[in-house]
Amino acid sequence: MIQALPEGVRVRLLHSVYGDPRAAAELVTLLSDRQSAGFDPLPAEPASLAPQLLRALRAEIRSLPDDTRLLLLLAAADQYPVATHAFSRAVTAVGLDTRPLERAETAGVAHFGTGGVVFRDTWTRIAAYESGSPADRRDVHRLLARVLHGDGESPRRSWHRGAGALGPSARLVAELRGAADKARRTGQPALARALSERAAALCPDPAERSRLVTRAAADAWQAGDGDRARRLVAEGTADDALSGLIALRAGNATEAFDALLGAAAHRARPGRRNDSPDGGGTSGDTGRSGDAGRSGDAGTSGDTRRSGDAGTSEDKGVPLDPAAHLLARATEAAVYTGDLRRCREAARVAERLGVASPGTLGGLAAAFEGRYEDARDLLQAAAGRCGPGGDPTLLVHAGIAALMLGDHTRAATATLRAAASARARGATGVLAQAMEFRAYADFWTGRPQAGRAAATEALHQAYATGQDNGACHLQAALAMFAAITGDADVCRERAAAARSYALARGLGLPAALAQWALAFLDLTDGRFAGAAARLRALAGFGPGHGHRAIRHLATPHYVEAAVRTGDTRIARAAHADYHRWATAVRSPDDLALSARCRALLAPGEEAVEHYRTALALHARGTRDFERARTELLFGSALRRLRHRTEARDRLHSALEAFDHFGAPHCAARARAELRALGAPAAPAHSVDPAARLTAQQLLVARMVTEGATNREIAARLALSPRTIDHHLRGVFTRLGIRSRIELVRLIAGSEVP
């Protein structure tokens, strides 16, 4: 039954039950139809997740002696739901005898070591806590609070004081609120959420209770607990900023844009609270938001020509303006939908309110209006804010800006730093988003296998944190990686999943990326008419179905497909606009691809110099995969022009690169060209078994050698068991083996990287 659930629901369900198959099997039977479909959040409290399992475990705990159960209760309260690491100090403080724990060890419930009590599993620990009476639980919490007096332990001391309270207390609410603020400032949103929720439970004032619940929702979202955040949002004070952020990552991005833009305008008004649901200035957060000062440039859709840089990556410790932060998030909503016209709307709002808008917003607005030089200046200012330790949202925007400028090295740096900054701040929810845009830098820079592995990990993270829109984007990215490495079945499956989800929610970016992946697969497999048709359709799609930026990035592939089908009229117009952008941003890679387009559109010998120009520009860039494709196209053109020696050299160079990148379908085309030339081609495979497999096949093979079943592999890779079976049969065929045992021996005997 679990396998029948949508991928995102399945991953979140397993995450919510701590990976326990017993609890998962029970929970799936308790879900409503809307929860099973992913429309409503999953339950969070253990009693709602696996009541039968808990009853059985509580009975097991209650069969133990009283003194054993008391020690287990103390240990569980120290670990669940907030880990405080005070068990040993508490035992020493009241002189408890730990020998009764031997009965727990004999029963297989837990064991006691130098690090404290280790429970058999998470559910046994929860049962040990819930088996205690309310009075006993309050007593152990008060004991733990008494021994927590070290530096940095005050938030956890407050947690135990709140958990040990008999009833509502304004004094404890104030203490817990302050402790939650401190936890936020120190990058502990999960702890801040627990403290705020406990404060809400003890709060005698309904209005304040509602505000505390909303703060807890924002903290839960920051910590990556999407289901809890969505439930708390429904209980707390209406907050457009938080609702917009959740809609951006898990709902309708068009509605998210409206909510976020409205929230930005609201917070920019004098006298308003400048709280933001994440990043710079979390709800109730009075701490630093990192570098980058204000959120971006003052550039708007008007005639502004300067970047209006309001801060640099060296602006350490300057808080990010919350209204500007929300404008940055609204920009992301416009990017996801593909409705770049709305960037102009946001830029006008920012100008009217006097808020410094992010450079990506001004840059996108200028690009949409055809003001490419202005767009370049604004995007360069935004891309420059990629110093280490900065605000994760600004670093993601720096990566997006760098991608638009064709600076893949800076894009990779910015997105990796965004992920590192998010980890340091406990902002689990931002990690997957950073990797979404890192994938674009990995597509063409000669790292398809590493990029695919990182995107697969990010896909699981996106699903686990309830960010299904981000997961859809990553599915599309994985479709492109599969197209690059020739995994046709995976490409089609990933693209179908991405497009199905994206089109239902108006997400133009992943829908367009998936369409491009399918077109690129057609192109590299020689189905030129199919590739041209897909890319022409992409050019005609509007917001929610297509994306202008993806259409622009795909232009060199469209030109190639159109030339092969003899339809160059539209291709020439598309290339003219692409060349104007490449000239404006001065990216060597974009200029190289523009020169390649000109070579494809030129007749006979005239193309040769354009190809030489393209390769000279590629040498200054980073898109190594496209450089190899340029060499392949150049070698093919030279063969037809009977320049045999240079054609052979170019084709051998391309073949070597494709073999290195793990792109066997592209390597096969290079070999076919060499055969047509009458030149010997390199062997189709090396003695290393890993070198004979595609990236996806190698990943499946590694998991098989680790003992994973097909269903387990499918769950980890977010693919169907049927696709895994297909990959495994492909592995057996390529390696000339017939069983999993032979595979284990072969892979174990080789040096698999």
Secondary structure, DSSP 8 states (H G I E B T S, - for coil): -GGGS-HHHHHHHHHHTTT-HHHHHHHHHH--HHHHHTSS----SHHHH-HHHHHHHHHHHHTS-HHHHHHHHHHHHHHSSS----HHHHHHHHT---TTHHHHHHTTSEEEETTEEEESSHHHHHHHHHTS-HHHHHHHHHHHHHH--STT-HHHHHHHHHHT-SS--HHHHHHHHHHHHHHHHTT-HHHHHHHHHHHHHH-S-HHHHHHHHHHHHHHHHHTT-HHHHHHHHHHS---HHHHHHHHHHHS-HHHHHHHHHHHHHHHHSTT----BSSSTTBTT--S---SSSSSS----SSS--S------TT-TT----HHHHHHHHHHHHHHHHT-THHHHHHHHHHHHHT----HHHHHHHHHHTT-HHHHHHHHHHHHT---TT--HHHHHHHHHHHHHTT-HHHHHHHHHHHHHHHHHTT-HHHHHHHHHHHHHHHHTTT-HHHHHHHHHHHHHHHHHTT-HHHHHHHHHHHHHHHHHHT-HHHHHHHHHHHHHHHHHHT-HHHHHHHHHHHHHHHHHTT-HHHHHHHHHHHHH--BTTB-HHHHHHTHHHHHHHHHHHT--HHHHHHHHHHHHHHHHHT-HHHHHHHHHHHHHHS-TTHHHHHHHHHHHHHTTSS-HHHHHHHHHHHHHHHHHTT-HHHHHHHHHHHHHHHHHHT-HHHHHHHHHHHHHHT-----SS-SSGGGGS-HHHHHHHHHHHTT--HHHHHHHHT--HHHHHHHHHHHHHHHT--SHHHHHHHHHTS---
